[in-house]
Amino acid sequence: MKKIVTGADEAIRDIKDGDTVMLGGFGLCGIPENCIAALTRKGVKDLTCISNNAGVDDFGLGLLLKTRQIKKMISSYVGENEEFERQLLSGELEVDLVPQGTLATRIQMAGMGIPAFFTPAGYGTEIAQGKEVREFSGKPYLMELALPAQFAIVKAWKGDHLGNLLFRKTTRNFSTSMAKAGQITIAEVEQLVEPGAIPPDEVHVPGIYVHRIFQGSDYQKRIEKRTIRLNA
């Protein structure tokens, strides 16, 4: 199976209006910038996006929010994005806020083929509304459903022609789980290498989970909050 594609536009070619797409990244770290730019160019709309956060106003998923291409966000943290706040408060955007650990586990369960699990997180809050509650050892737990997606898009440091991926430090974040939970997984990488160049013990996502891969370019690698110390 040929997995290498020419670039982001070919990689996202069959994402259509109304699809559910999960995108790796945590804050501004490990964001699949090239594919997000390609989705913006394509103009696909009414997307349901699963991501830990919603980017900032001029970067990441903030670009798709600006062009009104996202119908629903399933996220854990949505601060620092004024356009997101505006769309949420005006009722233009549907938002499902999920505790971060629950979000990660729902994605993991989708990758493992497990349809649901129980967690105490969120019990007694608005998150619990409409969800099944069971008691284990005298403690109430919510039933949470797995969170699959038609497409999973991740960014890795290195990838080979077979789709094996290696992430660098915290850019791994949600991406290793998302890569296993998408029906079609797309990986953009900083370095596209030959098979065998990544030592087997350093492979974070085996190529069996990756359907399309390409070498990206022009990564910004932003720092979310730059903090410096003034000279004494």
C-alpha positions in Angstrom: 0.0 0.0 0.0 1.5 3.3 -1.1 1.2 5.7 1.8 3.2 8.7 0.6 1.3 11.6 -0.8 2.6 14.8 -2.4 1.4 17.2 0.3 -1.4 18.3 2.6 -3.9 19.1 -0.2 -3.8 15.5 -1.5 -3.7 14.1 2.1 -7.1 15.7 3.0 -8.6 15.3 -0.5 -11.6 13.3 0.6 -12.5 15.1 3.8 -16.0 16.5 3.1 -18.6 18.7 4.6 -20.0 17.4 7.9 -17.1 15.0 8.6 -15.6 14.4 12.1 -11.9 15.1 12.3 -9.6 14.7 15.3 -6.4 16.8 15.3 -3.4 16.3 17.4 -1.8 19.1 19.4 -1.6 20.5 22.9 -1.8 24.3 23.2 0.4 25.3 20.2 2.6 22.2 20.4 2.5 19.5 17.8 -0.2 21.0 15.6 -0.7 19.6 12.1 -0.3 23.1 10.6 0.0 22.1 6.9 -3.2 20.0 7.0 -5.2 22.7 8.8 -4.0 25.2 6.1 -5.2 22.8 3.4 -8.6 22.4 5.0 -8.9 26.2 5.1 -8.0 26.4 1.4 -10.5 23.6 0.5 -13.3 25.4 2.3 -14.8 22.2 3.7 -17.5 23.2 6.3 -19.7 21.9 9.1 -16.8 20.0 10.5 -16.9 18.4 14.0 -13.4 18.8 15.3 -11.9 16.8 18.2 -8.9 18.4 19.7 -7.6 19.2 23.2 -8.0 22.9 22.5 -9.2 25.2 19.7 -6.0 27.0 18.8 -5.7 30.8 19.0 -7.3 33.4 16.8 -4.7 33.4 14.0 -3.2 29.9 14.3 -4.2 26.2 14.5 -7.9 25.5 14.6 -8.4 29.2 15.1 -8.0 29.5 11.3 -10.9 27.2 10.7 -13.0 29.0 13.3 -12.3 32.3 11.6 -13.6 31.0 8.3 -16.7 29.4 10.0 -15.8 25.9 8.8 -16.3 24.2 12.2 -19.8 23.4 13.4 -18.9 21.6 16.6 -15.8 21.5 18.9 -15.2 18.6 21.2 -12.4 19.8 23.4 -11.0 20.1 26.9 -9.5 23.6 27.0 -10.8 26.5 24.9 -9.3 29.7 26.4 -7.2 32.3 24.6 -9.3 32.4 21.5 -11.6 35.4 21.2 -13.4 34.2 18.0 -14.1 30.9 19.7 -15.6 32.8 22.7 -17.7 35.0 20.4 -19.1 32.1 18.4 -19.9 30.1 21.6 -21.7 32.9 23.3 -23.6 33.9 20.2 -24.8 30.3 19.7 -23.0 29.9 16.3 -20.8 27.1 17.5 -21.7 23.9 19.3 -19.2 23.0 22.0 -18.8 19.8 24.0 -16.4 20.4 26.9 -14.8 17.2 28.2 -12.5 16.8 31.2 -9.0 16.3 29.8 -8.4 12.8 31.2 -11.8 11.7 29.9 -11.1 13.1 26.5 -7.8 11.3 26.3 -9.4 8.0 27.4 -12.4 8.3 25.1 -9.9 8.6 22.2 -7.8 5.7 23.5 -10.9 3.5 23.8 -11.8 4.2 20.2 -8.4 3.1 19.1 -8.8 -0.1 21.2 -12.2 -0.9 19.9 -13.8 -0.6 23.4 -17.2 1.2 23.1 -17.5 2.7 26.5 -15.9 3.0 30.0 -16.8 4.3 33.5 -15.1 7.3 35.2 -15.8 9.3 38.3 -14.7 12.5 36.6 -17.6 14.9 36.1 -20.1 13.2 38.3 -22.4 15.8 40.0 -21.7 18.4 37.4 -23.3 19.5 34.1 -21.1 17.0 32.3 -23.1 14.2 33.9 -26.4 15.3 32.4 -28.0 12.5 30.3 -25.3 10.0 31.1 -25.7 6.6 32.7 -24.4 6.4 36.3 -23.3 3.2 38.0 -21.9 2.6 41.4 -18.7 0.7 42.0 -17.4 0.0 45.6 -19.8 2.7 46.8 -18.6 5.4 44.4 -20.7 6.8 41.5 -19.2 6.6 38.0 -20.3 8.1 34.6 -20.4 6.0 31.5 -18.5 7.7 28.7 -18.6 6.6 25.1 -15.5 6.0 23.0 -14.7 8.9 20.6 -13.9 7.7 17.1 -13.5 9.9 14.0 -13.6 9.5 10.3 -10.2 11.2 10.0 -7.3 11.6 12.4 -4.6 14.2 11.5 -1.3 14.3 13.4 2.1 15.9 13.1 5.2 13.9 13.9 8.9 14.8 14.0 10.0 11.8 11.8 8.1 9.3 9.7 9.1 6.7 7.3 7.6 5.5 4.0 5.7 2.7 5.8 4.0 5.2 8.1 6.0 4.5 11.3 6.1 7.7 13.4 8.4 9.2 15.9 7.4 12.3 18.0 9.7 14.7 19.7 9.2 15.3 23.4 5.7 16.8 24.3 4.5 16.9 20.7 3.5 13.4 21.3 0.5 14.6 23.4 -2.8 13.3 22.1 -1.4 12.3 18.7 -0.4 8.7 19.5 -3.9 7.9 20.6 -5.6 9.8 17.8 -3.6 8.0 15.2 -5.1 4.7 16.3 -8.7 6.1 16.6 -9.3 7.5 13.1 -10.7 5.4 10.3 -8.2 7.2 8.1 -5.1 8.6 9.7 -3.0 11.3 8.0 0.5 12.2 9.3 2.5 15.2 8.3 6.1 15.0 9.4 9.1 17.3 9.6 11.4 14.6 8.2 10.4 11.8 5.9 13.0 9.0 6.1 13.6 5.6 4.6 12.3 2.5 6.4 14.8 1.4 9.1 16.0 4.9 9.8 13.8 5.0 12.9 15.0 2.3 15.4 12.1 -0.1 16.2 12.3 0.8 20.0 11.7 4.5 19.1 8.6 4.1 17.0 5.7 5.7 18.9 3.0 4.9 16.3 3.4 1.8 14.1 2.8 2.3 10.4 -0.2 -0.1 10.4 -2.3 2.8 11.8 -1.2 5.4 9.3 -2.8 5.6 5.9 -1.2 8.7 4.4 2.1 10.5 5.1 3.9 13.5 3.7 6.8 15.8 4.6 5.4 19.2 5.7 7.1 22.5 5.5 7.2 26.1 6.9 6.4 25.0 10.5 6.1 28.0 12.8 6.7 26.2 16.1 5.2 28.9 18.2 5.7 29.4 21.9 2.3 29.9 23.6 3.6 32.2 26.4 7.1 33.5 26.1 8.5 34.3 29.6 11.8 36.0 30.0 13.8 37.3 33.0 15.0 40.9 32.9 18.7 41.4 33.4 19.5 42.2 37.0 
